[in-house]
Amino acid sequence: MNSDTDRMMQMITGYWVTQIVHAAATFSFADHLAKGAATAEDVARAEGTDPSATFRLLRTCASLGMVTYDGNSRFLATPLLDTLRKDNPKNLRGMALSWPAPGHWLPWGRFTEAIRTGQSQTVRALGAGLFEYLAVNPAEAAAFAEGMSSLTSTVAEETARVIDTSGVNIVADIGGARGAMLHALLRVHPHLQGIVFDRPNVIASARAAAREFGLQERVTSVGGDFFQCVPEADLYLLKHILHDWDDAASICILRNCRRALRPGGRVAVIELLLGEIGEPSLAPIFDVTMMVMSSGRERSVVEYQRLFEAAGLRAPNVIPTNTPMTILEAVVS
Protein backbone atom coordinates (compact mmCIF):
# COMPACT_ATOMS: atom_id res chain seq x y z
CA MET A 1 0.00 0.00 0.00
CA ASN A 2 1.16 3.55 -0.63
CA SER A 3 1.57 5.90 2.31
CA ASP A 4 -1.78 7.67 1.86
CA THR A 5 -3.65 4.36 1.63
CA ASP A 6 -1.78 3.02 4.65
CA ARG A 7 -2.54 6.15 6.66
CA MET A 8 -6.22 6.08 5.70
CA MET A 9 -6.47 2.41 6.69
CA GLN A 10 -5.05 3.29 10.09
CA MET A 11 -7.69 5.99 10.43
CA ILE A 12 -10.54 3.72 9.34
CA THR A 13 -9.55 0.93 11.74
CA GLY A 14 -8.67 3.28 14.61
CA TYR A 15 -11.73 2.22 16.59
CA TRP A 16 -10.43 -1.35 16.63
CA VAL A 17 -7.34 -0.18 18.48
CA THR A 18 -9.50 1.88 20.84
CA GLN A 19 -11.39 -1.24 21.93
CA ILE A 20 -8.20 -3.31 22.16
CA VAL A 21 -6.74 -0.76 24.59
CA HIS A 22 -10.06 -0.68 26.45
CA ALA A 23 -9.92 -4.47 26.90
CA ALA A 24 -6.29 -4.35 28.04
CA ALA A 25 -7.28 -1.79 30.69
CA THR A 26 -10.46 -3.66 31.68
CA PHE A 27 -8.50 -6.87 32.30
CA SER A 28 -5.61 -5.07 34.03
CA PHE A 29 -2.87 -6.34 31.72
CA ALA A 30 -0.48 -3.63 32.89
CA ASP A 31 -0.92 -4.54 36.54
CA HIS A 32 -0.55 -8.28 35.99
CA LEU A 33 2.58 -7.89 33.86
CA ALA A 34 4.09 -5.35 36.24
CA LYS A 35 4.81 -8.33 38.47
CA GLY A 36 6.90 -9.94 35.72
CA ALA A 37 6.45 -12.04 32.61
CA ALA A 38 3.23 -14.04 32.48
CA THR A 39 1.46 -16.41 30.14
CA ALA A 40 -1.97 -15.79 28.68
CA GLU A 41 -3.21 -18.60 30.92
CA ASP A 42 -1.86 -16.79 33.99
CA VAL A 43 -3.71 -13.60 33.07
CA ALA A 44 -6.88 -15.46 32.10
CA ARG A 45 -6.89 -17.31 35.42
CA ALA A 46 -6.55 -14.08 37.37
CA GLU A 47 -9.25 -12.29 35.38
CA GLY A 48 -11.69 -15.10 34.71
CA THR A 49 -11.38 -14.74 30.93
CA ASP A 50 -11.12 -17.30 28.15
CA PRO A 51 -7.44 -18.38 27.81
CA SER A 52 -7.50 -18.61 24.01
CA ALA A 53 -9.16 -15.21 23.61
CA THR A 54 -6.74 -13.71 26.15
CA PHE A 55 -3.79 -15.06 24.17
CA ARG A 56 -5.14 -13.58 20.95
CA LEU A 57 -5.62 -10.20 22.64
CA LEU A 58 -2.09 -10.26 24.09
CA ARG A 59 -0.70 -11.22 20.68
CA THR A 60 -2.49 -8.22 19.20
CA CYS A 61 -1.14 -6.00 21.98
CA ALA A 62 2.35 -7.21 21.04
CA SER A 63 1.79 -6.04 17.45
CA LEU A 64 0.87 -2.61 18.83
CA GLY A 65 3.96 -2.37 21.02
CA MET A 66 2.11 -2.73 24.31
CA VAL A 67 3.77 -6.02 25.26
CA THR A 68 6.65 -8.17 24.07
CA TYR A 69 6.78 -11.95 23.71
CA ASP A 70 9.67 -14.07 25.01
CA GLY A 71 9.10 -16.94 22.57
CA ASN A 72 8.30 -19.26 25.45
CA SER A 73 4.58 -18.52 26.02
CA ARG A 74 5.20 -15.48 28.25
CA PHE A 75 4.42 -11.81 27.66
CA LEU A 76 6.15 -8.80 29.20
CA ALA A 77 4.93 -5.23 29.62
CA THR A 78 6.47 -2.33 27.69
CA PRO A 79 6.60 1.32 28.85
CA LEU A 80 3.60 1.90 26.57
CA LEU A 81 1.49 -0.59 28.52
CA ASP A 82 2.75 0.90 31.79
CA THR A 83 0.71 4.03 31.03
CA LEU A 84 -2.30 1.88 32.04
CA ARG A 85 -0.89 0.79 35.42
CA LYS A 86 -3.06 1.70 38.40
CA ASP A 87 -0.05 2.78 40.48
CA ASN A 88 1.24 5.15 37.79
CA PRO A 89 0.27 8.64 39.06
CA LYS A 90 -0.08 9.89 35.48
CA ASN A 91 -1.75 6.80 34.09
CA LEU A 92 -4.29 6.88 31.27
CA ARG A 93 -6.29 3.95 32.59
CA GLY A 94 -9.40 5.97 33.40
CA MET A 95 -9.60 7.31 29.87
CA ALA A 96 -8.96 3.85 28.42
CA LEU A 97 -11.86 2.53 30.51
CA SER A 98 -14.37 5.38 30.13
CA TRP A 99 -13.96 6.85 26.66
CA PRO A 100 -14.61 3.54 24.80
CA ALA A 101 -17.44 2.65 27.26
CA PRO A 102 -21.13 3.13 26.37
CA GLY A 103 -21.40 6.68 27.76
CA HIS A 104 -18.99 7.97 25.11
CA TRP A 105 -18.98 5.15 22.57
CA LEU A 106 -22.71 5.13 21.78
CA PRO A 107 -23.02 8.88 21.10
CA TRP A 108 -19.96 8.67 18.83
CA GLY A 109 -21.76 5.96 16.87
CA ARG A 110 -24.20 8.71 15.85
CA PHE A 111 -21.49 11.16 14.79
CA THR A 112 -22.84 11.69 11.27
CA GLU A 113 -26.18 12.67 12.83
CA ALA A 114 -24.37 15.30 14.87
CA ILE A 115 -22.97 16.71 11.63
CA ARG A 116 -26.31 16.47 9.85
CA THR A 117 -28.29 18.17 12.61
CA GLY A 118 -25.67 20.21 14.49
CA GLN A 119 -26.96 18.66 17.73
CA SER A 120 -25.39 16.55 20.45
CA GLN A 121 -26.27 12.87 20.21
CA THR A 122 -25.85 11.95 23.89
CA VAL A 123 -29.53 12.08 24.86
CA ARG A 124 -30.53 10.22 21.71
CA ALA A 125 -27.98 7.49 22.35
CA LEU A 126 -28.17 7.22 26.15
CA GLY A 127 -31.60 8.59 27.03
CA ALA A 128 -29.97 11.28 29.18
CA GLY A 129 -27.19 13.83 29.13
CA LEU A 130 -23.70 12.51 29.87
CA PHE A 131 -23.53 13.70 33.47
CA GLU A 132 -27.06 12.47 34.22
CA TYR A 133 -26.10 9.12 32.67
CA LEU A 134 -22.93 8.92 34.77
CA ALA A 135 -24.88 9.71 37.93
CA VAL A 136 -26.73 6.37 37.58
CA ASN A 137 -23.77 4.39 36.20
CA PRO A 138 -21.29 4.59 39.07
CA ALA A 139 -18.59 2.31 37.67
CA GLU A 140 -18.39 4.30 34.46
CA ALA A 141 -18.56 7.55 36.43
CA ALA A 142 -15.62 6.45 38.58
CA ALA A 143 -13.57 5.59 35.50
CA PHE A 144 -14.48 8.94 33.93
CA ALA A 145 -13.44 10.81 37.09
CA GLU A 146 -10.19 8.84 37.17
CA GLY A 147 -9.57 9.71 33.54
CA MET A 148 -10.20 13.41 34.14
CA SER A 149 -7.85 13.35 37.12
CA SER A 150 -5.13 11.70 35.02
CA LEU A 151 -5.64 14.22 32.24
CA THR A 152 -5.39 16.97 34.84
CA SER A 153 -2.19 15.54 36.32
CA THR A 154 -0.41 16.05 33.00
CA VAL A 155 -0.95 19.81 33.27
CA ALA A 156 -1.42 20.34 37.01
CA GLU A 157 2.23 20.66 37.99
CA GLU A 158 2.92 23.13 35.19
CA THR A 159 -0.18 25.14 36.05
CA ALA A 160 0.78 25.21 39.73
CA ARG A 161 4.19 26.53 38.73
CA VAL A 162 3.02 29.41 36.54
CA ILE A 163 -0.24 30.55 38.14
CA ASP A 164 -0.09 33.60 40.39
CA THR A 165 -1.34 33.02 43.95
CA SER A 166 -0.39 36.38 45.43
CA GLY A 167 -3.18 37.64 47.68
CA VAL A 168 -4.93 34.26 47.52
CA ASN A 169 -6.01 32.33 50.61
CA ILE A 170 -8.84 30.09 49.35
CA VAL A 171 -8.80 28.33 45.97
CA ALA A 172 -11.92 26.63 44.60
CA ASP A 173 -11.54 23.93 41.93
CA ILE A 174 -14.88 24.18 40.11
CA GLY A 175 -15.97 20.89 38.56
CA GLY A 176 -12.71 19.57 40.00
CA ALA A 177 -13.58 15.84 40.10
CA ARG A 178 -11.07 14.31 42.55
CA GLY A 179 -9.22 17.63 42.89
CA ALA A 180 -5.97 16.84 41.07
CA MET A 181 -5.51 20.43 39.88
CA LEU A 182 -6.15 21.83 43.35
CA HIS A 183 -3.85 19.31 45.03
CA ALA A 184 -0.95 20.29 42.77
CA LEU A 185 -1.43 23.96 43.62
CA LEU A 186 -1.67 23.29 47.36
CA ARG A 187 1.51 21.22 47.35
CA VAL A 188 3.43 24.12 45.79
CA HIS A 189 1.81 26.78 48.01
CA PRO A 190 1.43 25.43 51.56
CA HIS A 191 -0.39 28.55 52.82
CA LEU A 192 -3.42 27.90 50.62
CA GLN A 193 -6.73 26.31 51.62
CA GLY A 194 -8.84 24.64 48.94
CA ILE A 195 -12.35 23.62 47.95
CA VAL A 196 -13.26 20.90 45.46
CA PHE A 197 -16.70 21.70 44.07
CA ASP A 198 -18.45 19.11 41.89
CA ARG A 199 -21.60 17.03 41.54
CA PRO A 200 -22.71 15.37 44.80
CA ASN A 201 -22.02 11.87 43.43
CA VAL A 202 -18.32 12.78 42.92
CA ILE A 203 -17.63 14.22 46.38
CA ALA A 204 -16.84 10.94 48.17
CA SER A 205 -14.08 10.30 45.63
CA ALA A 206 -12.76 13.86 46.13
CA ARG A 207 -12.61 13.40 49.90
CA ALA A 208 -10.78 10.09 49.50
CA ALA A 209 -8.24 11.71 47.17
CA ALA A 210 -7.58 14.52 49.67
CA ARG A 211 -6.89 11.93 52.38
CA GLU A 212 -4.66 9.96 50.01
CA PHE A 213 -2.42 13.01 49.53
CA GLY A 214 -2.54 14.07 53.18
CA LEU A 215 -4.47 17.23 52.33
CA GLN A 216 -7.68 16.49 54.22
CA GLU A 217 -7.03 19.34 56.69
CA ARG A 218 -6.65 21.85 53.86
CA VAL A 219 -9.30 20.69 51.39
CA THR A 220 -13.09 20.87 51.75
CA SER A 221 -15.18 18.87 49.29
CA VAL A 222 -18.54 20.44 48.45
CA GLY A 223 -21.32 19.04 46.28
CA GLY A 224 -23.54 21.32 44.25
CA ASP A 225 -24.53 22.75 40.90
CA PHE A 226 -22.35 25.45 39.35
CA PHE A 227 -25.34 26.70 37.39
CA GLN A 228 -26.90 27.71 40.71
CA CYS A 229 -23.97 28.99 42.79
CA VAL A 230 -20.36 28.26 43.75
CA PRO A 231 -18.54 28.59 47.09
CA GLU A 232 -16.81 31.87 47.92
CA ALA A 233 -13.09 31.95 47.05
CA ASP A 234 -10.16 34.17 46.07
CA LEU A 235 -9.23 32.12 43.02
CA TYR A 236 -11.37 29.86 40.89
CA LEU A 237 -9.87 27.10 38.77
CA LEU A 238 -11.99 25.89 35.85
CA LYS A 239 -10.08 23.26 33.89
CA HIS A 240 -11.85 21.70 30.93
CA ILE A 241 -15.18 23.01 32.23
CA LEU A 242 -16.36 25.72 29.85
CA HIS A 243 -15.63 23.59 26.79
CA ASP A 244 -18.43 21.26 27.94
CA TRP A 245 -21.07 23.98 27.54
CA ASP A 246 -22.53 26.39 25.03
CA ASP A 247 -21.97 30.14 25.35
CA ALA A 248 -25.07 30.86 27.47
CA ALA A 249 -24.26 28.10 29.97
CA SER A 250 -20.58 29.11 30.11
CA ILE A 251 -21.54 32.73 30.82
CA CYS A 252 -23.85 31.51 33.60
CA ILE A 253 -20.97 29.60 35.24
CA LEU A 254 -18.65 32.58 34.96
CA ARG A 255 -21.29 34.95 36.38
CA ASN A 256 -21.75 32.69 39.38
CA CYS A 257 -17.98 32.76 39.92
CA ARG A 258 -17.98 36.54 39.61
CA ARG A 259 -20.78 36.88 42.19
CA ALA A 260 -19.00 34.68 44.74
CA LEU A 261 -15.51 36.00 44.06
CA ARG A 262 -13.84 37.71 47.01
CA PRO A 263 -12.57 41.29 46.52
CA GLY A 264 -9.46 41.30 44.35
CA GLY A 265 -10.02 37.68 43.34
CA ARG A 266 -9.47 36.00 39.97
CA VAL A 267 -10.91 33.35 37.70
CA ALA A 268 -8.46 31.02 35.92
CA VAL A 269 -9.90 29.09 32.98
CA ILE A 270 -7.61 26.31 31.74
CA GLU A 271 -8.46 25.05 28.27
CA LEU A 272 -7.19 24.01 24.87
CA LEU A 273 -7.30 26.92 22.44
CA LEU A 274 -8.23 26.79 18.78
CA GLY A 275 -5.46 28.23 16.64
CA GLU A 276 -4.99 28.66 12.92
CA ILE A 277 -6.82 26.19 10.68
CA GLY A 278 -4.53 23.34 9.64
CA GLU A 279 -1.97 23.61 12.42
CA PRO A 280 -1.34 20.35 14.32
CA SER A 281 -3.45 20.48 17.47
CA LEU A 282 -5.72 18.43 19.71
CA ALA A 283 -8.21 21.31 19.90
CA PRO A 284 -10.15 20.63 16.66
CA ILE A 285 -10.49 16.95 17.58
CA PHE A 286 -11.76 17.85 21.04
CA ASP A 287 -14.08 20.37 19.40
CA VAL A 288 -15.95 17.73 17.38
CA THR A 289 -15.94 15.51 20.48
CA MET A 290 -17.80 18.27 22.31
CA MET A 291 -20.17 18.58 19.37
CA VAL A 292 -21.28 14.95 19.56
CA MET A 293 -21.13 14.60 23.36
CA SER A 294 -22.49 17.91 24.66
CA SER A 295 -23.55 21.43 23.83
CA GLY A 296 -19.94 22.55 24.23
CA ARG A 297 -17.09 23.51 21.95
CA GLU A 298 -13.44 24.46 21.92
CA ARG A 299 -12.83 28.18 21.45
CA SER A 300 -10.23 30.72 20.39
CA VAL A 301 -8.82 33.42 22.66
CA VAL A 302 -11.20 35.96 21.12
CA GLU A 303 -14.20 33.70 21.79
CA TYR A 304 -13.18 33.26 25.42
CA GLN A 305 -12.73 37.02 25.75
CA ARG A 306 -16.35 37.48 24.70
CA LEU A 307 -17.52 35.02 27.35
CA PHE A 308 -15.56 36.79 30.10
CA GLU A 309 -16.84 40.20 29.08
CA ALA A 310 -20.46 38.99 28.95
CA ALA A 311 -20.05 37.67 32.51
CA GLY A 312 -18.71 40.99 33.79
CA LEU A 313 -15.08 39.96 33.86
CA ARG A 314 -12.18 41.85 32.33
CA ALA A 315 -10.68 40.37 29.15
CA PRO A 316 -8.31 37.62 30.25
CA ASN A 317 -4.57 37.57 30.72
CA VAL A 318 -3.30 34.75 28.49
CA ILE A 319 -0.67 32.56 30.20
CA PRO A 320 0.94 29.88 28.00
CA THR A 321 2.18 26.64 29.58
CA ASN A 322 4.55 23.88 28.52
CA THR A 323 1.50 21.68 27.87
CA PRO A 324 -1.29 21.80 25.27
CA MET A 325 -3.36 23.84 27.75
CA THR A 326 -3.47 27.63 28.16
CA ILE A 327 -4.49 29.59 31.27
CA LEU A 328 -6.91 32.47 30.73
CA GLU A 329 -6.99 34.59 33.86
CA ALA A 330 -9.58 37.31 34.46
CA VAL A 331 -10.70 39.70 37.20
CA VAL A 332 -13.89 41.62 37.86
CA SER A 333 -14.26 44.43 35.33
NORKA-V242499 format. One record per residue. N is the residue number from 1. RES is the residue in one small letter. SS is DSSP state (H for helix, E for strand, L for the rest). Layout:
n=<N & N>
res=<RES & RES>
ss=<SS & SS>
//
This chain:
n=<1 & 2 & 3 & 4 & 5 & 6 & 7 & 8 & 9 & 10 & 11 & 12 & 13 & 14 & 15 & 16 & 17 & 18 & 19 & 20 & 21 & 22 & 23 & 24 & 25 & 26 & 27 & 28 & 29 & 30 & 31 & 32 & 33 & 34 & 35 & 36 & 37 & 38 & 39 & 40 & 41 & 42 & 43 & 44 & 45 & 46 & 47 & 48 & 49 & 50 & 51 & 52 & 53 & 54 & 55 & 56 & 57 & 58 & 59 & 60 & 61 & 62 & 63 & 64 & 65 & 66 & 67 & 68 & 69 & 70 & 71 & 72 & 73 & 74 & 75 & 76 & 77 & 78 & 79 & 80 & 81 & 82 & 83 & 84 & 85 & 86 & 87 & 88 & 89 & 90 & 91 & 92 & 93 & 94 & 95 & 96 & 97 & 98 & 99 & 100 & 101 & 102 & 103 & 104 & 105 & 106 & 107 & 108 & 109 & 110 & 111 & 112 & 113 & 114 & 115 & 116 & 117 & 118 & 119 & 120 & 121 & 122 & 123 & 124 & 125 & 126 & 127 & 128 & 129 & 130 & 131 & 132 & 133 & 134 & 135 & 136 & 137 & 138 & 139 & 140 & 141 & 142 & 143 & 144 & 145 & 146 & 147 & 148 & 149 & 150 & 151 & 152 & 153 & 154 & 155 & 156 & 157 & 158 & 159 & 160 & 161 & 162 & 163 & 164 & 165 & 166 & 167 & 168 & 169 & 170 & 171 & 172 & 173 & 174 & 175 & 176 & 177 & 178 & 179 & 180 & 181 & 182 & 183 & 184 & 185 & 186 & 187 & 188 & 189 & 190 & 191 & 192 & 193 & 194 & 195 & 196 & 197 & 198 & 199 & 200 & 201 & 202 & 203 & 204 & 205 & 206 & 207 & 208 & 209 & 210 & 211 & 212 & 213 & 214 & 215 & 216 & 217 & 218 & 219 & 220 & 221 & 222 & 223 & 224 & 225 & 226 & 227 & 228 & 229 & 230 & 231 & 232 & 233 & 234 & 235 & 236 & 237 & 238 & 239 & 240 & 241 & 242 & 243 & 244 & 245 & 246 & 247 & 248 & 249 & 250 & 251 & 252 & 253 & 254 & 255 & 256 & 257 & 258 & 259 & 260 & 261 & 262 & 263 & 264 & 265 & 266 & 267 & 268 & 269 & 270 & 271 & 272 & 273 & 274 & 275 & 276 & 277 & 278 & 279 & 280 & 281 & 282 & 283 & 284 & 285 & 286 & 287 & 288 & 289 & 290 & 291 & 292 & 293 & 294 & 295 & 296 & 297 & 298 & 299 & 300 & 301 & 302 & 303 & 304 & 305 & 306 & 307 & 308 & 309 & 310 & 311 & 312 & 313 & 314 & 315 & 316 & 317 & 318 & 319 & 320 & 321 & 322 & 323 & 324 & 325 & 326 & 327 & 328 & 329 & 330 & 331 & 332 & 333>
res=<m & n & s & d & t & d & r & m & m & q & m & i & t & g & y & w & v & t & q & i & v & h & a & a & a & t & f & s & f & a & d & h & l & a & k & g & a & a & t & a & e & d & v & a & r & a & e & g & t & d & p & s & a & t & f & r & l & l & r & t & c & a & s & l & g & m & v & t & y & d & g & n & s & r & f & l & a & t & p & l & l & d & t & l & r & k & d & n & p & k & n & l & r & g & m & a & l & s & w & p & a & p & g & h & w & l & p & w & g & r & f & t & e & a & i & r & t & g & q & s & q & t & v & r & a & l & g & a & g & l & f & e & y & l & a & v & n & p & a & e & a & a & a & f & a & e & g & m & s & s & l & t & s & t & v & a & e & e & t & a & r & v & i & d & t & s & g & v & n & i & v & a & d & i & g & g & a & r & g & a & m & l & h & a & l & l & r & v & h & p & h & l & q & g & i & v & f & d & r & p & n & v & i & a & s & a & r & a & a & a & r & e & f & g & l & q & e & r & v & t & s & v & g & g & d & f & f & q & c & v & p & e & a & d & l & y & l & l & k & h & i & l & h & d & w & d & d & a & a & s & i & c & i & l & r & n & c & r & r & a & l & r & p & g & g & r & v & a & v & i & e & l & l & l & g & e & i & g & e & p & s & l & a & p & i & f & d & v & t & m & m & v & m & s & s & g & r & e & r & s & v & v & e & y & q & r & l & f & e & a & a & g & l & r & a & p & n & v & i & p & t & n & t & p & m & t & i & l & e & a & v & v & s>
ss=<L & L & H & H & H & H & H & H & H & H & H & H & L & H & H & H & H & H & H & H & H & H & H & H & H & H & L & L & H & H & H & H & H & L & L & L & L & E & E & H & H & H & H & H & H & H & H & L & L & L & H & H & H & H & H & H & H & H & H & H & H & H & H & L & L & L & E & E & E & L & L & L & L & E & E & E & E & L & H & H & H & H & L & L & L & L & L & L & L & L & L & L & H & H & H & H & H & H & L & L & L & H & H & H & H & H & H & H & L & L & H & H & H & H & H & H & H & L & L & L & L & H & H & H & H & H & L & L & L & H & H & H & H & H & H & L & L & H & H & H & H & H & H & H & H & H & H & H & H & H & H & H & H & H & H & H & H & H & H & H & H & H & L & L & L & L & L & L & L & E & E & E & E & E & L & L & L & L & L & H & H & H & H & H & H & H & H & H & L & L & L & L & E & E & E & E & E & E & L & H & H & H & H & H & H & H & H & H & H & H & H & H & L & L & L & L & L & L & E & E & E & E & E & L & L & L & L & L & L & L & L & L & E & E & E & E & E & E & E & L & L & H & H & H & L & L & H & H & H & H & H & H & H & H & H & H & H & H & H & H & E & E & E & E & E & E & E & E & E & E & E & L & E & L & L & L & L & L & L & L & L & L & H & H & H & H & H & H & H & H & H & H & H & L & L & L & L & L & E & L & H & H & H & H & H & H & H & H & H & H & L & L & E & L & L & L & E & E & E & E & L & L & L & L & L & E & E & E & E & E & E & E & L>
//
